[in-house]
Amino acid sequence: MELYIDTANLEDIREIAHWGILSGATTNPTLLSRESGNYDEIICEICDLVGGPVSAEVMSEDAEGMVKEAERLVSLHKNVVIKVPMLPEGLRAARELSKRGIKTNVTLVFSANQALLAARAGASYVSPFVGRLDDIGHDSNAILTEIVEVFSVNEFSTKVIAASIRHPLHVTQAALLGCDIATIPPAVFHKMVKHPLTDKGIASFKADWEKAQAEA
Ligand code: G3P
């Protein structure tokens, strides 16, 4: 499973990109609204930092407007992928963009049937929001399982991005269930890398080494 970063914060992206484990990034209007500066420049810089697909969302409500916005966004950088909302107009836009060779990520997906529609519209990616499903008492694992199975049985090339990740267990579950990608907030990356036994082990190796050196 590939790991994307789910933020528009350049400092956080720079830091995690240095770990050498990122394959891409996802943004959304909320994430961009938290940053200051020119959004086009931020998107370009994210593209350069991660060296892979970067989702940028369109805000129009009709397919024509979405396609127009998409054409401008993809002209910013070759890594830009267009996020379109899971709506009839979003599906129309995904179909049109796919005809033009522009990659899309259908976002705000909460069911296997929505994912099926996105795949049939020619989406390159679908983003089921696991955290928001869990928030309202639904079983995000069951829905991810269905989406992965539907895509496998039907031999769709559309990739599944587990999004709205809230904690490290969501990442493990996405990987176990066969998602292609998990898009992860910086804070969750920091939790994933930590383990108390790792810290304890490093401290005891260091202490033993220093003791041996002192006695040599
Ligand atoms: O990028 C979309 C998604 O990951 C949003 O997550 O935490 O706002 O539900 P969240």
py3Dmol code that shows the C-alpha trace and the ligand (Angstrom):
import py3Dmol

protein = """\
ATOM      1  CA  MET A   1       0.000   0.000   0.000  1.00  0.00           C
ATOM      2  CA  GLU A   2       1.324   3.432  -0.928  1.00  0.00           C
ATOM      3  CA  LEU A   3       1.377   6.260   1.603  1.00  0.00           C
ATOM      4  CA  TYR A   4       0.212   9.768   0.744  1.00  0.00           C
ATOM      5  CA  ILE A   5       0.191  12.767   3.060  1.00  0.00           C
ATOM      6  CA  ASP A   6      -3.162  14.463   3.708  1.00  0.00           C
ATOM      7  CA  THR A   7      -2.333  18.111   4.313  1.00  0.00           C
ATOM      8  CA  ALA A   8      -1.427  21.345   2.542  1.00  0.00           C
ATOM      9  CA  ASN A   9       1.111  22.366   5.183  1.00  0.00           C
ATOM     10  CA  LEU A  10       4.484  22.656   3.456  1.00  0.00           C
ATOM     11  CA  GLU A  11       6.538  22.361   6.623  1.00  0.00           C
ATOM     12  CA  ASP A  12       4.848  19.082   7.569  1.00  0.00           C
ATOM     13  CA  ILE A  13       5.131  17.742   4.015  1.00  0.00           C
ATOM     14  CA  ARG A  14       8.835  18.673   3.851  1.00  0.00           C
ATOM     15  CA  GLU A  15       9.486  16.873   7.127  1.00  0.00           C
ATOM     16  CA  ILE A  16       7.676  13.628   6.260  1.00  0.00           C
ATOM     17  CA  ALA A  17       8.961  13.667   2.648  1.00  0.00           C
ATOM     18  CA  HIS A  18      12.472  13.486   4.132  1.00  0.00           C
ATOM     19  CA  TRP A  19      11.600  10.091   5.612  1.00  0.00           C
ATOM     20  CA  GLY A  20      11.520   8.771   2.025  1.00  0.00           C
ATOM     21  CA  ILE A  21       8.189   6.967   2.372  1.00  0.00           C
ATOM     22  CA  LEU A  22       5.760   9.291   0.553  1.00  0.00           C
ATOM     23  CA  SER A  23       4.288   8.492  -2.867  1.00  0.00           C
ATOM     24  CA  GLY A  24       1.861  11.424  -3.146  1.00  0.00           C
ATOM     25  CA  ALA A  25      -0.363  13.922  -1.339  1.00  0.00           C
ATOM     26  CA  THR A  26      -3.989  14.940  -1.069  1.00  0.00           C
ATOM     27  CA  THR A  27      -5.403  18.349  -0.276  1.00  0.00           C
ATOM     28  CA  ASN A  28      -8.917  19.673   0.062  1.00  0.00           C
ATOM     29  CA  PRO A  29     -10.427  23.167   0.420  1.00  0.00           C
ATOM     30  CA  THR A  30     -10.432  22.922   4.229  1.00  0.00           C
ATOM     31  CA  LEU A  31      -6.762  21.925   4.374  1.00  0.00           C
ATOM     32  CA  LEU A  32      -5.753  24.717   1.958  1.00  0.00           C
ATOM     33  CA  SER A  33      -7.825  27.278   3.872  1.00  0.00           C
ATOM     34  CA  ARG A  34      -5.595  26.663   6.923  1.00  0.00           C
ATOM     35  CA  GLU A  35      -2.497  27.828   5.012  1.00  0.00           C
ATOM     36  CA  SER A  36      -1.439  31.326   4.085  1.00  0.00           C
ATOM     37  CA  GLY A  37      -0.004  32.192   0.699  1.00  0.00           C
ATOM     38  CA  ASN A  38      -0.918  31.602  -2.911  1.00  0.00           C
ATOM     39  CA  TYR A  39      -2.809  28.289  -3.289  1.00  0.00           C
ATOM     40  CA  ASP A  40      -1.451  27.625  -6.805  1.00  0.00           C
ATOM     41  CA  GLU A  41       2.097  28.058  -5.528  1.00  0.00           C
ATOM     42  CA  ILE A  42       1.382  25.796  -2.550  1.00  0.00           C
ATOM     43  CA  ILE A  43       0.038  23.054  -4.858  1.00  0.00           C
ATOM     44  CA  CYS A  44       3.139  23.316  -7.101  1.00  0.00           C
ATOM     45  CA  GLU A  45       5.477  23.135  -4.143  1.00  0.00           C
ATOM     46  CA  ILE A  46       3.673  20.069  -2.763  1.00  0.00           C
ATOM     47  CA  CYS A  47       4.019  18.429  -6.206  1.00  0.00           C
ATOM     48  CA  ASP A  48       7.774  19.050  -6.170  1.00  0.00           C
ATOM     49  CA  LEU A  49       8.175  17.868  -2.574  1.00  0.00           C
ATOM     50  CA  VAL A  50       6.342  14.551  -2.923  1.00  0.00           C
ATOM     51  CA  GLY A  51       7.321  13.793  -6.534  1.00  0.00           C
ATOM     52  CA  GLY A  52       4.023  11.961  -7.110  1.00  0.00           C
ATOM     53  CA  PRO A  53       0.283  12.548  -7.566  1.00  0.00           C
ATOM     54  CA  VAL A  54      -1.178  15.517  -5.671  1.00  0.00           C
ATOM     55  CA  SER A  55      -4.955  15.868  -5.474  1.00  0.00           C
ATOM     56  CA  ALA A  56      -6.365  19.388  -5.776  1.00  0.00           C
ATOM     57  CA  GLU A  57     -10.126  19.864  -5.495  1.00  0.00           C
ATOM     58  CA  VAL A  58     -12.457  21.760  -7.819  1.00  0.00           C
ATOM     59  CA  MET A  59     -15.220  23.904  -6.289  1.00  0.00           C
ATOM     60  CA  SER A  60     -17.674  24.425  -9.172  1.00  0.00           C
ATOM     61  CA  GLU A  61     -21.118  22.910  -8.846  1.00  0.00           C
ATOM     62  CA  ASP A  62     -21.563  21.946 -12.495  1.00  0.00           C
ATOM     63  CA  ALA A  63     -19.488  19.623 -14.658  1.00  0.00           C
ATOM     64  CA  GLU A  64     -18.540  22.330 -17.162  1.00  0.00           C
ATOM     65  CA  GLY A  65     -17.175  24.532 -14.387  1.00  0.00           C
ATOM     66  CA  MET A  66     -15.314  21.594 -12.829  1.00  0.00           C
ATOM     67  CA  VAL A  67     -13.677  20.729 -16.158  1.00  0.00           C
ATOM     68  CA  LYS A  68     -12.649  24.352 -16.664  1.00  0.00           C
ATOM     69  CA  GLU A  69     -11.120  24.530 -13.174  1.00  0.00           C
ATOM     70  CA  ALA A  70      -9.432  21.167 -13.733  1.00  0.00           C
ATOM     71  CA  GLU A  71      -7.763  22.324 -16.924  1.00  0.00           C
ATOM     72  CA  ARG A  72      -6.292  25.307 -15.109  1.00  0.00           C
ATOM     73  CA  LEU A  73      -5.126  23.189 -12.160  1.00  0.00           C
ATOM     74  CA  VAL A  74      -3.418  20.540 -14.311  1.00  0.00           C
ATOM     75  CA  SER A  75      -1.572  23.304 -16.170  1.00  0.00           C
ATOM     76  CA  LEU A  76       0.137  24.186 -12.853  1.00  0.00           C
ATOM     77  CA  HIS A  77       2.108  20.943 -12.556  1.00  0.00           C
ATOM     78  CA  LYS A  78       2.245  17.509 -14.203  1.00  0.00           C
ATOM     79  CA  ASN A  79       1.563  15.771 -10.851  1.00  0.00           C
ATOM     80  CA  VAL A  80      -1.820  17.417 -10.250  1.00  0.00           C
ATOM     81  CA  VAL A  81      -4.806  15.039  -9.953  1.00  0.00           C
ATOM     82  CA  ILE A  82      -8.282  16.573  -9.929  1.00  0.00           C
ATOM     83  CA  LYS A  83     -10.509  15.885  -6.949  1.00  0.00           C
ATOM     84  CA  VAL A  84     -14.187  15.980  -7.874  1.00  0.00           C
ATOM     85  CA  PRO A  85     -17.070  15.507  -5.434  1.00  0.00           C
ATOM     86  CA  MET A  86     -19.228  12.361  -5.516  1.00  0.00           C
ATOM     87  CA  LEU A  87     -22.226  13.990  -7.201  1.00  0.00           C
ATOM     88  CA  PRO A  88     -23.899  13.415 -10.583  1.00  0.00           C
ATOM     89  CA  GLU A  89     -22.085  16.524 -11.882  1.00  0.00           C
ATOM     90  CA  GLY A  90     -18.829  15.220 -10.398  1.00  0.00           C
ATOM     91  CA  LEU A  91     -19.290  11.923 -12.247  1.00  0.00           C
ATOM     92  CA  ARG A  92     -19.953  13.798 -15.499  1.00  0.00           C
ATOM     93  CA  ALA A  93     -16.804  15.820 -14.939  1.00  0.00           C
ATOM     94  CA  ALA A  94     -14.766  12.669 -14.140  1.00  0.00           C
ATOM     95  CA  ARG A  95     -15.964  11.070 -17.387  1.00  0.00           C
ATOM     96  CA  GLU A  96     -15.081  14.170 -19.428  1.00  0.00           C
ATOM     97  CA  LEU A  97     -11.683  14.579 -17.739  1.00  0.00           C
ATOM     98  CA  SER A  98     -10.879  10.908 -18.281  1.00  0.00           C
ATOM     99  CA  LYS A  99     -11.618  11.375 -22.023  1.00  0.00           C
ATOM    100  CA  ARG A 100      -9.099  14.243 -21.974  1.00  0.00           C
ATOM    101  CA  GLY A 101      -6.466  12.093 -20.223  1.00  0.00           C
ATOM    102  CA  ILE A 102      -6.734  14.052 -16.952  1.00  0.00           C
ATOM    103  CA  LYS A 103      -6.536  11.973 -13.756  1.00  0.00           C
ATOM    104  CA  THR A 104      -9.329  12.312 -11.216  1.00  0.00           C
ATOM    105  CA  ASN A 105      -9.916  11.415  -7.586  1.00  0.00           C
ATOM    106  CA  VAL A 106     -13.623  11.127  -6.733  1.00  0.00           C
ATOM    107  CA  THR A 107     -13.895  12.320  -3.161  1.00  0.00           C
ATOM    108  CA  LEU A 108     -16.488  12.140  -0.361  1.00  0.00           C
ATOM    109  CA  VAL A 109     -17.200   8.466  -1.073  1.00  0.00           C
ATOM    110  CA  PHE A 110     -19.057   6.628   1.686  1.00  0.00           C
ATOM    111  CA  SER A 111     -20.404   3.451   0.044  1.00  0.00           C
ATOM    112  CA  ALA A 112     -19.450   0.681  -2.377  1.00  0.00           C
ATOM    113  CA  ASN A 113     -22.108   1.869  -4.830  1.00  0.00           C
ATOM    114  CA  GLN A 114     -20.664   5.384  -4.903  1.00  0.00           C
ATOM    115  CA  ALA A 115     -17.228   3.858  -5.536  1.00  0.00           C
ATOM    116  CA  LEU A 116     -18.699   1.703  -8.330  1.00  0.00           C
ATOM    117  CA  LEU A 117     -20.198   4.798  -9.999  1.00  0.00           C
ATOM    118  CA  ALA A 118     -16.873   6.647  -9.746  1.00  0.00           C
ATOM    119  CA  ALA A 119     -14.998   3.714 -11.286  1.00  0.00           C
ATOM    120  CA  ARG A 120     -17.515   3.497 -14.147  1.00  0.00           C
ATOM    121  CA  ALA A 121     -17.055   7.241 -14.729  1.00  0.00           C
ATOM    122  CA  GLY A 122     -13.378   6.574 -15.388  1.00  0.00           C
ATOM    123  CA  ALA A 123     -11.972   7.926 -12.109  1.00  0.00           C
ATOM    124  CA  SER A 124      -8.304   7.173 -11.493  1.00  0.00           C
ATOM    125  CA  TYR A 125      -8.869   7.144  -7.721  1.00  0.00           C
ATOM    126  CA  VAL A 126     -11.764   6.985  -5.255  1.00  0.00           C
ATOM    127  CA  SER A 127     -11.490   8.299  -1.721  1.00  0.00           C
ATOM    128  CA  PRO A 128     -13.671   6.595   0.884  1.00  0.00           C
ATOM    129  CA  PHE A 129     -13.632   8.650   4.110  1.00  0.00           C
ATOM    130  CA  VAL A 130     -13.123   6.109   6.875  1.00  0.00           C
ATOM    131  CA  GLY A 131     -12.962   8.486   9.855  1.00  0.00           C
ATOM    132  CA  ARG A 132     -16.190  10.248   8.935  1.00  0.00           C
ATOM    133  CA  LEU A 133     -17.945   6.866   8.533  1.00  0.00           C
ATOM    134  CA  ASP A 134     -16.767   5.764  11.981  1.00  0.00           C
ATOM    135  CA  ASP A 135     -17.845   9.155  13.409  1.00  0.00           C
ATOM    136  CA  ILE A 136     -21.483   8.375  12.614  1.00  0.00           C
ATOM    137  CA  GLY A 137     -21.292   4.791  13.881  1.00  0.00           C
ATOM    138  CA  HIS A 138     -20.831   3.038  10.527  1.00  0.00           C
ATOM    139  CA  ASP A 139     -18.284   0.265  10.020  1.00  0.00           C
ATOM    140  CA  SER A 140     -15.617   1.770   7.762  1.00  0.00           C
ATOM    141  CA  ASN A 141     -13.795  -1.583   7.557  1.00  0.00           C
ATOM    142  CA  ALA A 142     -16.870  -3.260   6.084  1.00  0.00           C
ATOM    143  CA  ILE A 143     -17.237  -0.518   3.473  1.00  0.00           C
ATOM    144  CA  LEU A 144     -13.533  -0.585   2.524  1.00  0.00           C
ATOM    145  CA  THR A 145     -13.751  -4.379   2.200  1.00  0.00           C
ATOM    146  CA  GLU A 146     -16.723  -4.067  -0.161  1.00  0.00           C
ATOM    147  CA  ILE A 147     -15.035  -1.412  -2.306  1.00  0.00           C
ATOM    148  CA  VAL A 148     -11.784  -3.383  -2.615  1.00  0.00           C
ATOM    149  CA  GLU A 149     -13.758  -6.538  -3.479  1.00  0.00           C
ATOM    150  CA  VAL A 150     -16.016  -4.778  -6.031  1.00  0.00           C
ATOM    151  CA  PHE A 151     -12.965  -3.340  -7.792  1.00  0.00           C
ATOM    152  CA  SER A 152     -11.148  -6.667  -7.776  1.00  0.00           C
ATOM    153  CA  VAL A 153     -14.125  -8.750  -9.029  1.00  0.00           C
ATOM    154  CA  ASN A 154     -14.850  -6.213 -11.773  1.00  0.00           C
ATOM    155  CA  GLU A 155     -11.173  -5.731 -12.652  1.00  0.00           C
ATOM    156  CA  PHE A 156     -11.401  -1.933 -12.327  1.00  0.00           C
ATOM    157  CA  SER A 157      -8.094  -0.091 -12.542  1.00  0.00           C
ATOM    158  CA  THR A 158      -9.421   2.713 -10.271  1.00  0.00           C
ATOM    159  CA  LYS A 159      -7.294   2.880  -7.124  1.00  0.00           C
ATOM    160  CA  VAL A 160      -8.729   3.017  -3.614  1.00  0.00           C
ATOM    161  CA  ILE A 161      -7.385   5.782  -1.364  1.00  0.00           C
ATOM    162  CA  ALA A 162      -8.382   5.295   2.280  1.00  0.00           C
ATOM    163  CA  ALA A 163      -8.954   8.905   3.402  1.00  0.00           C
ATOM    164  CA  SER A 164     -10.121  10.685   6.547  1.00  0.00           C
ATOM    165  CA  ILE A 165      -7.591   8.619   8.491  1.00  0.00           C
ATOM    166  CA  ARG A 166      -7.734   9.537  12.192  1.00  0.00           C
ATOM    167  CA  HIS A 167      -5.303   7.127  13.887  1.00  0.00           C
ATOM    168  CA  PRO A 168      -2.624   4.491  13.136  1.00  0.00           C
ATOM    169  CA  LEU A 169      -5.113   1.605  13.349  1.00  0.00           C
ATOM    170  CA  HIS A 170      -6.989   3.042  10.345  1.00  0.00           C
ATOM    171  CA  VAL A 171      -3.728   2.752   8.354  1.00  0.00           C
ATOM    172  CA  THR A 172      -3.115  -0.867   9.404  1.00  0.00           C
ATOM    173  CA  GLN A 173      -6.714  -1.765   8.555  1.00  0.00           C
ATOM    174  CA  ALA A 174      -6.511  -0.090   5.124  1.00  0.00           C
ATOM    175  CA  ALA A 175      -3.312  -2.022   4.362  1.00  0.00           C
ATOM    176  CA  LEU A 176      -4.791  -5.348   5.559  1.00  0.00           C
ATOM    177  CA  LEU A 177      -7.965  -4.829   3.524  1.00  0.00           C
ATOM    178  CA  GLY A 178      -6.025  -4.256   0.299  1.00  0.00           C
ATOM    179  CA  CYS A 179      -6.435  -0.508  -0.259  1.00  0.00           C
ATOM    180  CA  ASP A 180      -3.967   0.802  -2.843  1.00  0.00           C
ATOM    181  CA  ILE A 181      -3.193   3.965  -0.891  1.00  0.00           C
ATOM    182  CA  ALA A 182      -3.805   5.531   2.521  1.00  0.00           C
ATOM    183  CA  THR A 183      -3.663   9.311   2.761  1.00  0.00           C
ATOM    184  CA  ILE A 184      -2.465  10.165   6.234  1.00  0.00           C
ATOM    185  CA  PRO A 185      -2.368  13.413   8.272  1.00  0.00           C
ATOM    186  CA  PRO A 186       1.101  14.410   9.579  1.00  0.00           C
ATOM    187  CA  ALA A 187       0.126  13.772  13.224  1.00  0.00           C
ATOM    188  CA  VAL A 188      -0.780  10.163  12.400  1.00  0.00           C
ATOM    189  CA  PHE A 189       2.584   9.636  10.638  1.00  0.00           C
ATOM    190  CA  HIS A 190       4.276  10.764  13.858  1.00  0.00           C
ATOM    191  CA  LYS A 191       2.203   8.294  15.890  1.00  0.00           C
ATOM    192  CA  MET A 192       2.979   5.463  13.420  1.00  0.00           C
ATOM    193  CA  VAL A 193       6.730   5.867  13.729  1.00  0.00           C
ATOM    194  CA  LYS A 194       6.726   5.776  17.532  1.00  0.00           C
ATOM    195  CA  HIS A 195       6.683   2.754  19.821  1.00  0.00           C
ATOM    196  CA  PRO A 196       7.605   2.798  23.537  1.00  0.00           C
ATOM    197  CA  LEU A 197       9.599  -0.444  23.150  1.00  0.00           C
ATOM    198  CA  THR A 198      11.643   1.114  20.322  1.00  0.00           C
ATOM    199  CA  ASP A 199      12.507   4.101  22.553  1.00  0.00           C
ATOM    200  CA  LYS A 200      13.285   1.783  25.458  1.00  0.00           C
ATOM    201  CA  GLY A 201      15.458  -0.447  23.240  1.00  0.00           C
ATOM    202  CA  ILE A 202      17.435   2.510  21.855  1.00  0.00           C
ATOM    203  CA  ALA A 203      18.029   3.850  25.376  1.00  0.00           C
ATOM    204  CA  SER A 204      19.287   0.500  26.674  1.00  0.00           C
ATOM    205  CA  PHE A 205      21.533  -0.124  23.616  1.00  0.00           C
ATOM    206  CA  LYS A 206      23.014   3.352  24.113  1.00  0.00           C
ATOM    207  CA  ALA A 207      23.590   2.809  27.837  1.00  0.00           C
ATOM    208  CA  ASP A 208      25.209  -0.625  27.311  1.00  0.00           C
ATOM    209  CA  TRP A 209      27.408   0.725  24.524  1.00  0.00           C
ATOM    210  CA  GLU A 210      28.576   3.695  26.583  1.00  0.00           C
ATOM    211  CA  LYS A 211      29.297   1.438  29.567  1.00  0.00           C
ATOM    212  CA  ALA A 212      31.379  -0.916  27.403  1.00  0.00           C
ATOM    213  CA  GLN A 213      33.278   2.020  25.885  1.00  0.00           C
ATOM    214  CA  ALA A 214      34.024   3.440  29.341  1.00  0.00           C
ATOM    215  CA  GLU A 215      35.363   0.076  30.550  1.00  0.00           C
ATOM    216  CA  ALA A 216      37.496  -0.578  27.428  1.00  0.00           C
TER     217      ALA A 216
END
"""
ligand_1 = """\
10
G3P
O -8.606 14.703 2.324
C -9.870 14.311 2.708
C -9.995 13.654 4.055
O -8.850 12.942 4.373
C -10.540 14.525 5.146
O -10.373 13.988 6.433
O -10.368 14.220 8.897
O -11.531 15.962 7.486
O -12.487 13.679 7.732
P -11.244 14.504 7.706
"""
view = py3Dmol.view(width=600, height=400)
view.addModel(protein, "pdb")
view.setStyle({"model": 0}, {"cartoon": {"style": "trace"}})
view.addModel(ligand_1, "xyz")
view.setStyle({"model": 1}, {"stick": {}})
view.zoomTo()
view.show()
